Amino acid sequence: MQEIPTTLPFHLQLLVREYGQSTYQLIQGLAQIEDVAERTRRAAGIVQLMLRLRPSLRDQPDIQNRLWNHLHALAGTDVALDAPVPLTPPKLHTEKPRRVEYPRQAPKLKAYGRGVEALIAKALTLPDAAERELAAAQIGRTMKFLYRQHNKENAKDVTIIRHLSELSGGELKLDAQVVADQGLFELAALPAAATPTAPARASGQPRFEGSRDRDNRERRPDRPEGGNGFGNGKKRDKKRGKKFRSEPQQPPQ
């Protein structure tokens, strides 16, 4: 196995690794063909070979444009080709990406993290008092959920209200009695479709799909009495009666 030449730029080395060293040698041989038409014909065959090597690229919309531009980059921009698609030189990003600034300050309360502090800072900018109170209730519900996930136990509403006041510098305050009466910190209830049926709740046992199907079969009006739903119940009963019928005993000879 031949090694990839290290003199190539890094983006061309990636293309050689993608299509293989043998394909790269075929592309390099295009520069030795003087006739542009013959060179383009050979290049079209190499493009088909590249597509066979990467069959997962067939579903992409601009695959021909991509393959021809990759071939042109590997062959060299000075190699003329009458490609059926416009050939453009590869775009190289030489600028270093901007450094991501990570928070250096730890959250005040570890259970809630910096995200809740950002929500509180956003809520403090609301001019309307009603909207600020509604935002405080939403943040309190989120804080109760995060507290339960972090400490593996439920928190009282007064604890969440006290933590909310501490994080907001005393700006966001809620009445504990109103929170308890209206259930502001409680998660949304499950939809009606997810709750068990009334008979299942009364018996204390879960209701499964199999039991419902069995009930439907039992309530079928077209099912004959004593049958299995296919209309052969009476025939089976006649056979059973004939089989188990007691024969009269013959007197001894």
C-alpha positions as a Markdown table, in Angstrom:
| # | Residue | x | y | z |
|---|---|---|---|---|
| 1 | Met | 0.0 | 0.0 | 0.0 |
| 2 | Gln | 1.5 | 3.3 | -1.1 |
| 3 | Glu | 1.5 | 6.2 | 1.3 |
| 4 | Ile | -0.2 | 9.5 | 0.6 |
| 5 | Pro | 2.4 | 12.1 | -0.4 |
| 6 | Thr | 2.9 | 14.5 | 2.4 |
| 7 | Thr | 3.8 | 17.3 | 0.1 |
| 8 | Leu | 0.1 | 17.7 | -0.8 |
| 9 | Pro | -2.0 | 20.2 | 1.0 |
| 10 | Phe | -4.1 | 18.8 | 3.8 |
| 11 | His | -7.4 | 19.2 | 2.0 |
| 12 | Leu | -6.0 | 17.2 | -1.0 |
| 13 | Gln | -4.8 | 14.5 | 1.4 |
| 14 | Leu | -8.3 | 14.1 | 2.6 |
| 15 | Leu | -9.6 | 13.7 | -0.9 |
| 16 | Val | -6.9 | 11.0 | -1.6 |
| 17 | Arg | -8.0 | 9.2 | 1.5 |
| 18 | Glu | -11.6 | 9.3 | 0.4 |
| 19 | Tyr | -11.2 | 7.9 | -3.1 |
| 20 | Gly | -8.0 | 5.9 | -2.7 |
| 21 | Gln | -4.4 | 6.1 | -3.9 |
| 22 | Ser | -5.1 | 4.2 | -7.2 |
| 23 | Thr | -7.8 | 6.7 | -8.1 |
| 24 | Tyr | -5.4 | 9.5 | -7.4 |
| 25 | Gln | -2.8 | 8.0 | -9.7 |
| 26 | Leu | -5.4 | 7.8 | -12.5 |
| 27 | Ile | -6.2 | 11.4 | -12.0 |
| 28 | Gln | -2.5 | 12.4 | -12.1 |
| 29 | Gly | -2.3 | 10.6 | -15.4 |
| 30 | Leu | -4.7 | 13.1 | -17.0 |
| 31 | Ala | -2.0 | 15.7 | -17.2 |
| 32 | Gln | -0.1 | 13.6 | -19.7 |
| 33 | Ile | -2.9 | 13.6 | -22.3 |
| 34 | Glu | -2.6 | 16.5 | -24.6 |
| 35 | Asp | -6.0 | 16.3 | -26.3 |
| 36 | Val | -8.6 | 18.1 | -24.2 |
| 37 | Ala | -11.5 | 16.0 | -25.6 |
| 38 | Glu | -9.7 | 12.7 | -24.8 |
| 39 | Arg | -8.7 | 14.0 | -21.4 |
| 40 | Thr | -12.3 | 14.9 | -20.6 |
| 41 | Arg | -13.5 | 11.5 | -21.8 |
| 42 | Arg | -11.0 | 9.8 | -19.4 |
| 43 | Ala | -12.0 | 12.2 | -16.6 |
| 44 | Ala | -15.6 | 11.2 | -17.1 |
| 45 | Gly | -14.7 | 7.5 | -16.6 |
| 46 | Ile | -12.8 | 8.4 | -13.5 |
| 47 | Val | -15.8 | 10.3 | -12.1 |
| 48 | Gln | -17.9 | 7.1 | -12.6 |
| 49 | Leu | -15.3 | 5.1 | -10.8 |
| 50 | Met | -15.3 | 7.6 | -7.9 |
| 51 | Leu | -19.1 | 7.3 | -7.7 |
| 52 | Arg | -18.8 | 3.5 | -7.5 |
| 53 | Leu | -16.2 | 3.8 | -4.8 |
| 54 | Arg | -18.7 | 6.0 | -2.8 |
| 55 | Pro | -22.2 | 4.6 | -3.5 |
| 56 | Ser | -23.7 | 6.4 | -0.6 |
| 57 | Leu | -23.2 | 9.7 | -2.5 |
| 58 | Arg | -25.7 | 8.8 | -5.2 |
| 59 | Asp | -28.7 | 10.3 | -3.4 |
| 60 | Gln | -27.1 | 13.7 | -3.0 |
| 61 | Pro | -28.5 | 16.4 | -5.4 |
| 62 | Asp | -25.2 | 18.0 | -6.6 |
| 63 | Ile | -23.1 | 14.8 | -6.7 |
| 64 | Gln | -21.8 | 15.3 | -10.3 |
| 65 | Asn | -20.7 | 18.9 | -9.4 |
| 66 | Arg | -18.9 | 17.7 | -6.3 |
| 67 | Leu | -17.1 | 14.8 | -8.0 |
| 68 | Trp | -15.9 | 16.9 | -11.0 |
| 69 | Asn | -14.6 | 19.6 | -8.6 |
| 70 | His | -12.8 | 17.0 | -6.5 |
| 71 | Leu | -11.2 | 15.5 | -9.6 |
| 72 | His | -10.2 | 19.0 | -10.8 |
| 73 | Ala | -8.6 | 19.8 | -7.5 |
| 74 | Leu | -6.6 | 16.5 | -7.5 |
| 75 | Ala | -5.6 | 16.9 | -11.1 |
| 76 | Gly | -4.5 | 20.5 | -10.6 |
| 77 | Thr | -6.2 | 23.7 | -11.6 |
| 78 | Asp | -3.8 | 24.1 | -14.6 |
| 79 | Val | -5.2 | 20.9 | -16.2 |
| 80 | Ala | -8.0 | 22.0 | -18.6 |
| 81 | Leu | -11.2 | 20.0 | -18.8 |
| 82 | Asp | -14.4 | 20.5 | -20.7 |
| 83 | Ala | -16.5 | 19.4 | -17.7 |
| 84 | Pro | -20.3 | 19.3 | -17.9 |
| 85 | Val | -20.5 | 21.3 | -14.7 |
| 86 | Pro | -18.8 | 24.6 | -13.7 |
| 87 | Leu | -15.4 | 24.0 | -12.1 |
| 88 | Thr | -14.5 | 26.2 | -9.1 |
| 89 | Pro | -11.3 | 26.0 | -7.0 |
| 90 | Pro | -11.8 | 24.7 | -3.5 |
| 91 | Lys | -12.5 | 27.3 | -0.8 |
| 92 | Leu | -9.9 | 27.1 | 2.0 |
| 93 | His | -10.7 | 28.6 | 5.3 |
| 94 | Thr | -7.5 | 29.9 | 6.7 |
| 95 | Glu | -8.9 | 31.9 | 9.5 |
| 96 | Lys | -9.0 | 30.4 | 12.9 |
| 97 | Pro | -12.4 | 29.9 | 14.5 |
| 98 | Arg | -13.4 | 32.3 | 17.2 |
| 99 | Arg | -12.7 | 31.1 | 20.7 |
| 100 | Val | -15.7 | 30.1 | 22.6 |
| 101 | Glu | -15.9 | 31.8 | 25.9 |
| 102 | Tyr | -16.9 | 29.4 | 28.6 |
| 103 | Pro | -18.4 | 30.7 | 31.9 |
| 104 | Arg | -15.7 | 31.0 | 34.5 |
| 105 | Gln | -18.1 | 31.7 | 37.4 |
| 106 | Ala | -19.8 | 28.8 | 39.0 |
| 107 | Pro | -23.6 | 29.0 | 39.5 |
| 108 | Lys | -24.9 | 30.3 | 42.8 |
| 109 | Leu | -27.0 | 27.2 | 43.4 |
| 110 | Lys | -25.6 | 24.1 | 41.7 |
| 111 | Ala | -28.9 | 22.3 | 41.4 |
| 112 | Tyr | -30.2 | 24.9 | 39.0 |
| 113 | Gly | -27.2 | 25.8 | 36.9 |
| 114 | Arg | -26.5 | 29.0 | 34.9 |
| 115 | Gly | -29.5 | 28.5 | 32.7 |
| 116 | Val | -32.0 | 29.3 | 35.4 |
| 117 | Glu | -29.9 | 32.4 | 36.3 |
| 118 | Ala | -30.2 | 33.5 | 32.7 |
| 119 | Leu | -34.0 | 33.0 | 32.8 |
| 120 | Ile | -34.2 | 35.1 | 36.0 |
| 121 | Ala | -32.1 | 37.9 | 34.4 |
| 122 | Lys | -34.5 | 37.9 | 31.4 |
| 123 | Ala | -37.6 | 37.9 | 33.6 |
| 124 | Leu | -36.3 | 40.9 | 35.5 |
| 125 | Thr | -36.2 | 42.9 | 32.3 |
| 126 | Leu | -40.0 | 42.5 | 31.8 |
| 127 | Pro | -41.7 | 45.9 | 32.4 |
| 128 | Asp | -45.2 | 44.4 | 33.1 |
| 129 | Ala | -45.7 | 43.2 | 36.6 |
| 130 | Ala | -48.2 | 40.5 | 35.6 |
| 131 | Glu | -45.8 | 39.1 | 32.9 |
| 132 | Arg | -43.0 | 39.2 | 35.5 |
| 133 | Glu | -45.1 | 37.2 | 38.0 |
| 134 | Leu | -46.1 | 34.7 | 35.3 |
| 135 | Ala | -42.4 | 34.3 | 34.3 |
| 136 | Ala | -41.5 | 33.7 | 37.9 |
| 137 | Ala | -44.1 | 30.9 | 38.2 |
| 138 | Gln | -42.7 | 29.3 | 35.1 |
| 139 | Ile | -39.1 | 29.6 | 36.4 |
| 140 | Gly | -40.2 | 28.2 | 39.7 |
| 141 | Arg | -41.7 | 25.1 | 38.1 |
| 142 | Thr | -38.5 | 24.6 | 36.2 |
| 143 | Met | -36.5 | 25.0 | 39.4 |
| 144 | Lys | -38.6 | 22.4 | 41.2 |
| 145 | Phe | -38.0 | 19.9 | 38.3 |
| 146 | Leu | -34.3 | 20.5 | 38.3 |
| 147 | Tyr | -34.1 | 20.3 | 42.1 |
| 148 | Arg | -35.8 | 16.9 | 41.9 |
| 149 | Gln | -33.4 | 15.7 | 39.3 |
| 150 | His | -30.3 | 16.8 | 41.2 |
| 151 | Asn | -31.2 | 15.8 | 44.7 |
| 152 | Lys | -33.4 | 12.8 | 44.0 |
| 153 | Glu | -36.1 | 14.2 | 46.2 |
| 154 | Asn | -39.0 | 16.6 | 46.1 |
| 155 | Ala | -38.6 | 20.2 | 47.3 |
| 156 | Lys | -41.3 | 22.1 | 49.2 |
| 157 | Asp | -42.8 | 25.1 | 47.5 |
| 158 | Val | -41.4 | 27.5 | 50.2 |
| 159 | Thr | -37.9 | 26.2 | 49.4 |
| 160 | Ile | -38.3 | 27.0 | 45.7 |
| 161 | Ile | -39.7 | 30.4 | 46.5 |
| 162 | Arg | -36.8 | 31.2 | 48.8 |
| 163 | His | -34.3 | 30.1 | 46.2 |
| 164 | Leu | -36.0 | 32.1 | 43.5 |
| 165 | Ser | -35.9 | 35.2 | 45.7 |
| 166 | Glu | -32.2 | 34.6 | 46.5 |
| 167 | Leu | -31.2 | 34.2 | 42.8 |
| 168 | Ser | -33.2 | 37.3 | 41.8 |
| 169 | Gly | -31.9 | 39.5 | 44.6 |
| 170 | Gly | -35.4 | 39.7 | 46.1 |
| 171 | Glu | -37.0 | 41.0 | 42.9 |
| 172 | Leu | -39.1 | 37.9 | 42.1 |
| 173 | Lys | -41.4 | 37.0 | 44.9 |
| 174 | Leu | -44.4 | 34.7 | 45.0 |
| 175 | Asp | -47.0 | 34.0 | 47.6 |
| 176 | Ala | -46.6 | 30.5 | 49.0 |
| 177 | Gln | -50.4 | 30.2 | 49.6 |
| 178 | Val | -51.2 | 31.2 | 46.0 |
| 179 | Val | -48.6 | 28.7 | 44.7 |
| 180 | Ala | -50.1 | 25.9 | 46.8 |
| 181 | Asp | -53.8 | 26.7 | 45.9 |
| 182 | Gln | -53.2 | 27.1 | 42.2 |
| 183 | Gly | -50.5 | 24.4 | 41.9 |
| 184 | Leu | -48.1 | 26.7 | 40.0 |
| 185 | Phe | -45.1 | 24.5 | 40.6 |
| 186 | Glu | -46.8 | 21.3 | 39.6 |
| 187 | Leu | -46.0 | 19.6 | 36.3 |
| 188 | Ala | -48.7 | 19.2 | 33.7 |
| 189 | Ala | -51.0 | 16.3 | 34.2 |
| 190 | Leu | -50.9 | 13.3 | 31.9 |
| 191 | Pro | -53.4 | 13.3 | 29.0 |
| 192 | Ala | -56.6 | 11.4 | 29.3 |
| 193 | Ala | -55.5 | 8.8 | 26.7 |
| 194 | Ala | -52.6 | 7.8 | 28.9 |
| 195 | Thr | -54.7 | 7.2 | 32.0 |
| 196 | Pro | -56.1 | 3.6 | 32.7 |
| 197 | Thr | -59.8 | 3.0 | 32.2 |
| 198 | Ala | -62.3 | 3.1 | 35.0 |
| 199 | Pro | -62.7 | -0.8 | 35.4 |
| 200 | Ala | -59.0 | -1.2 | 35.5 |
| 201 | Arg | -58.6 | 1.5 | 38.2 |
| 202 | Ala | -61.4 | 0.1 | 40.3 |
| 203 | Ser | -59.8 | -3.4 | 40.3 |
| 204 | Gly | -56.3 | -2.0 | 40.8 |
| 205 | Gln | -54.9 | -3.9 | 37.9 |
| 206 | Pro | -53.5 | -2.5 | 34.7 |
| 207 | Arg | -55.5 | -3.0 | 31.5 |
| 208 | Phe | -53.5 | -4.5 | 28.6 |
| 209 | Glu | -54.3 | -4.6 | 24.9 |
| 210 | Gly | -54.7 | -8.4 | 25.0 |
| 211 | Ser | -57.6 | -8.2 | 27.5 |
| 212 | Arg | -59.4 | -5.6 | 25.4 |
| 213 | Asp | -59.0 | -7.8 | 22.3 |
| 214 | Arg | -60.4 | -10.7 | 24.3 |
| 215 | Asp | -63.4 | -8.7 | 25.5 |
| 216 | Asn | -64.1 | -7.7 | 21.9 |
| 217 | Arg | -64.1 | -11.3 | 20.8 |
| 218 | Glu | -66.5 | -12.2 | 23.6 |
| 219 | Arg | -68.9 | -9.4 | 22.6 |
| 220 | Arg | -69.0 | -10.2 | 18.9 |
| 221 | Pro | -72.7 | -10.5 | 17.9 |
| 222 | Asp | -71.9 | -12.6 | 14.8 |
| 223 | Arg | -70.2 | -15.3 | 16.9 |
| 224 | Pro | -72.4 | -18.4 | 17.3 |
| 225 | Glu | -73.1 | -19.8 | 20.7 |
| 226 | Gly | -70.3 | -22.2 | 21.8 |
| 227 | Gly | -68.3 | -21.5 | 18.6 |
| 228 | Asn | -64.9 | -19.9 | 17.9 |
| 229 | Gly | -66.1 | -17.2 | 15.5 |
| 230 | Phe | -65.8 | -19.3 | 12.3 |
| 231 | Gly | -69.3 | -20.9 | 12.4 |
| 232 | Asn | -68.2 | -24.5 | 13.1 |
| 233 | Gly | -69.2 | -24.6 | 16.7 |
| 234 | Lys | -72.4 | -26.7 | 16.1 |
| 235 | Lys | -70.5 | -29.2 | 13.9 |
| 236 | Arg | -67.9 | -29.7 | 16.6 |
| 237 | Asp | -70.6 | -30.1 | 19.2 |
| 238 | Lys | -72.2 | -32.9 | 17.1 |
| 239 | Lys | -68.9 | -34.6 | 16.7 |
| 240 | Arg | -68.2 | -34.5 | 20.4 |
| 241 | Gly | -71.7 | -35.8 | 21.1 |
| 242 | Lys | -71.2 | -38.7 | 18.7 |
| 243 | Lys | -67.8 | -39.5 | 20.1 |
| 244 | Phe | -68.8 | -39.6 | 23.8 |
| 245 | Arg | -72.2 | -41.2 | 23.2 |
| 246 | Ser | -72.5 | -44.3 | 25.3 |
| 247 | Glu | -73.2 | -47.5 | 23.2 |
| 248 | Pro | -75.8 | -50.0 | 24.5 |
| 249 | Gln | -74.1 | -53.0 | 26.1 |
| 250 | Gln | -74.6 | -56.4 | 24.5 |
| 251 | Pro | -75.7 | -59.3 | 26.7 |
| 252 | Pro | -73.0 | -61.8 | 27.3 |
| 253 | Gln | -73.0 | -64.7 | 24.9 |
